[in-house]
């Protein structure tokens, strides 16, 4: 995989995880309004975005596993950071939503 191809995969990861982050933050706003049905729907949409981000990430992992070196640039590092922080937000969403349910 060329550096350019890895960069494009990085952009995919950023886009998917960015969409997920937006949906999770919107879900939190819905929880604040006590609209838990919409909140859960947005969380599910965010989960699908994260699945798509993981699929893109898996492309990079598979290349590495095949012994095909992947030249990692700043975009790829940024993509990984973006994905991991969004996953952290997803992980704490149930606690945040529970706070608003009480």
C-alpha positions in Angstrom: 0.0 0.0 0.0 1.4 3.3 -1.0 1.6 6.3 1.3 -1.1 8.0 -0.8 -3.4 4.9 -0.4 -2.8 4.8 3.3 -3.6 8.5 3.5 -6.9 7.9 1.7 -7.8 5.2 4.2 -6.8 7.6 7.0 -9.3 10.1 5.5 -12.0 7.4 5.5 -11.3 6.7 9.2 -11.5 10.4 10.1 -14.7 10.8 8.2 -16.5 7.8 9.7 -15.3 8.4 13.2 -16.1 12.1 12.9 -19.7 11.2 11.8 -19.9 8.9 14.8 -18.7 11.5 17.2 -21.2 14.0 15.9 -24.0 11.5 16.3 -22.9 10.6 19.8 -22.9 14.3 20.8 -26.4 14.7 19.2 -27.5 11.7 21.2 -26.3 13.3 24.4 -28.3 16.4 23.5 -31.4 14.2 23.0 -30.8 12.6 26.4 -30.7 16.0 28.0 -34.1 16.7 26.5 -35.3 13.3 27.9 -35.9 12.0 24.3 -34.3 8.6 24.9 -35.8 7.0 21.8 -34.0 9.4 19.5 -30.9 9.2 21.7 -30.7 5.4 21.2 -31.3 5.7 17.5 -28.4 8.2 17.2 -26.2 5.9 19.2 -27.0 3.0 16.9 -26.2 5.2 13.8 -22.9 6.1 15.5 -22.2 2.4 16.1 -22.6 1.8 12.3 -20.2 4.6 11.5 -17.7 3.1 13.9 -18.1 -0.3 12.1 -17.3 1.4 8.9 -14.3 3.1 10.4 -13.0 -0.2 11.7 -13.4 -1.8 8.3 -11.1 0.9 6.9 -8.7 0.5 9.8 -8.7 -3.3 9.1 -7.4 -2.6 5.6 -4.2 -1.1 7.1 -3.9 -3.9 9.6 -4.3 -6.6 6.9 -1.6 -4.9 4.8 0.8 -5.0 7.7 -0.1 -8.6 8.5 0.7 -9.6 5.0 4.1 -8.1 5.3 3.3 -5.3 3.1 4.8 -2.3 4.8 2.4 0.6 5.3 4.1 4.0 5.3 2.4 5.8 8.1 2.0 9.6 7.7 0.5 12.2 10.0 -3.0 11.7 8.5 -2.9 8.0 9.5 -1.8 8.9 13.0 -4.6 11.6 13.2 -7.1 9.0 12.0 -6.2 6.6 14.7 -6.4 9.3 17.3 -9.7 10.4 16.1 -11.1 6.9 16.1 -9.9 6.1 19.5 -11.3 9.2 21.1 -14.6 8.6 19.5 -14.6 5.0 20.8 -13.9 6.4 24.2 -16.9 8.7 23.9 -19.1 5.7 22.8 -17.9 3.7 25.8 -19.0 6.4 28.3 -22.3 7.2 26.5 -24.3 4.7 28.6 -23.1 6.3 31.8 -23.9 9.8 30.4 -27.3 8.8 29.3 -28.0 7.1 32.6 -27.3 10.4 34.4 -30.1 12.1 32.3 -32.5 9.2 32.9 -32.4 9.8 36.7 
